[in-house]
Amino acid sequence: MSAARSDVPEGGSMGKEQETGRGMFGDPREATEAALRREAADRGVSVEALRAEEPAHVREAREYAAARGLTLEAALAGLPTRSETPVYPTPDCLTPDQIADLAAGESIDDAAAAHLTTCPVCQRVANAAKPSEARWVAIRDRLRTELVEHARTAAHA
């Protein structure tokens, strides 16, 4: 006899939600239809007109291309496809703690440092985590202001 599964209620049923394909938030198709009806009502158009519209991401891509004097196809040609995008994270990718260490100017172990030289995704994440010089100046100035204010308040207490 096997042990009872903790995710199955006593009596062996997985529950109506799992049997019908409806999650705890209801049928996703019904939720989508309800969202379409709300959007159509908010915009004062019919659901059919809303469905006929070009999707927002396509419209935005066309606007992006037009602003640069490009066709949509030319603007999209330089973007990587899913098959060209590296899988991230790999087991060798830097952990959030290692990224934080780098941002704080601390060193990381040799294996992580070696990986960083070859992984463009980890390189982008590590670079994004480092505040710019202007940001450091803003942080320093804010701390000085707060310390001076704290000292004034403490002196008058």
C-alpha positions in Angstrom: 0.0 0.0 0.0 1.4 3.4 -1.0 1.5 6.5 1.2 -1.3 9.0 0.7 -0.3 12.0 -1.4 -0.4 15.3 0.6 -1.8 17.2 -2.4 -4.9 14.9 -2.8 -7.7 15.5 -0.4 -8.9 12.6 1.7 -11.2 10.4 -0.4 -8.8 10.5 -3.4 -10.3 13.3 -5.5 -8.0 15.9 -7.0 -10.8 18.4 -6.7 -13.3 19.8 -9.2 -10.9 22.6 -10.3 -8.2 20.2 -11.4 -10.7 17.7 -13.0 -12.3 20.5 -15.1 -9.2 22.3 -16.1 -10.4 25.4 -14.2 -8.0 26.7 -11.7 -8.9 28.5 -8.5 -9.5 31.6 -10.5 -12.0 30.1 -12.9 -11.8 29.3 -16.6 -9.1 31.3 -18.3 -11.2 31.7 -21.4 -14.0 33.2 -19.4 -11.6 35.5 -17.7 -10.2 36.6 -21.1 -13.7 37.2 -22.4 -14.6 39.2 -19.3 -11.4 41.3 -19.7 -12.2 41.9 -23.4 -15.8 43.1 -22.5 -14.4 45.5 -19.8 -11.8 46.9 -22.2 -14.4 47.3 -25.0 -16.8 49.0 -22.6 -14.0 51.3 -21.3 -13.1 52.3 -24.8 -16.6 52.5 -26.1 -16.1 50.0 -28.9 -17.6 46.5 -29.5 -15.7 43.3 -28.5 -15.6 42.4 -32.2 -13.9 45.7 -33.0 -11.4 45.2 -30.2 -10.6 41.7 -31.5 -10.1 43.1 -35.0 -7.5 45.6 -33.8 -3.8 45.0 -34.3 -2.3 43.7 -31.1 -0.6 46.5 -29.0 2.9 44.9 -29.2 2.6 44.8 -33.1 1.4 48.4 -33.2 4.2 49.5 -30.9 6.8 47.7 -33.0 5.4 49.5 -36.2 5.6 52.9 -34.4 9.2 52.1 -33.3 10.2 51.2 -36.9 8.4 54.2 -38.4 10.2 56.6 -36.0 13.5 55.2 -37.2 12.5 55.3 -40.9 12.5 51.5 -41.1 10.0 48.9 -42.2 8.7 46.6 -39.5 10.6 43.7 -41.0 13.8 45.7 -41.1 13.4 46.7 -37.5 12.7 43.2 -36.4 15.5 41.6 -38.5 18.2 42.6 -36.0 16.4 41.1 -33.0 17.5 37.7 -31.7 15.1 34.8 -32.2 14.3 32.5 -29.3 16.7 29.9 -30.7 19.5 32.5 -30.7 18.8 33.7 -27.2 21.0 31.9 -24.7 19.3 29.8 -22.0 19.6 31.7 -18.7 20.4 30.9 -16.1 22.7 28.0 -16.6 24.1 26.1 -13.6 27.3 28.2 -14.0 25.6 31.6 -14.0 26.2 34.0 -11.2 23.9 33.9 -8.2 22.2 37.1 -6.9 24.6 37.2 -4.0 27.6 37.1 -6.4 26.0 39.9 -8.5 25.6 41.9 -5.3 29.2 41.3 -4.3 30.4 42.6 -7.7 28.1 45.7 -7.4 29.6 46.4 -4.0 33.2 46.1 -5.5 33.9 42.8 -3.8 35.5 39.8 -5.5 33.9 36.6 -6.5 35.4 33.1 -6.7 37.6 32.1 -9.7 35.0 29.9 -11.3 32.3 32.6 -11.2 34.8 35.2 -12.5 35.8 32.9 -15.4 32.1 32.3 -16.3 31.6 36.1 -16.2 34.1 36.5 -19.0 32.1 34.2 -21.3 28.5 34.8 -20.5 26.9 37.9 -22.1 23.8 37.6 -19.9 25.7 37.6 -16.6 27.8 40.4 -18.0 24.7 42.5 -18.6 23.2 41.7 -15.2 26.5 42.5 -13.4 26.9 45.8 -15.3 23.3 46.8 -14.6 23.7 46.1 -10.9 26.6 48.7 -10.6 25.3 52.2 -9.9 26.7 54.8 -12.2 29.0 57.5 -10.9 26.1 60.0 -10.9 24.0 57.6 -8.9 26.8 57.2 -6.3 27.0 61.0 -6.0 23.3 61.3 -5.5 23.4 58.6 -2.8 26.3 60.3 -1.1 24.7 63.7 -1.2 21.4 62.3 0.2 23.2 60.6 3.1 25.1 63.7 3.9 21.9 65.7 4.0 20.2 63.2 6.2 23.1 63.0 8.6 23.3 66.7 8.9 19.5 66.9 9.6 19.8 64.1 12.1 22.7 65.9 13.9 20.6 69.1 14.0 17.6 67.3 15.4 19.7 65.5 18.0 21.4 68.7 19.1 18.1 70.4 19.7 16.6 67.5 21.6 
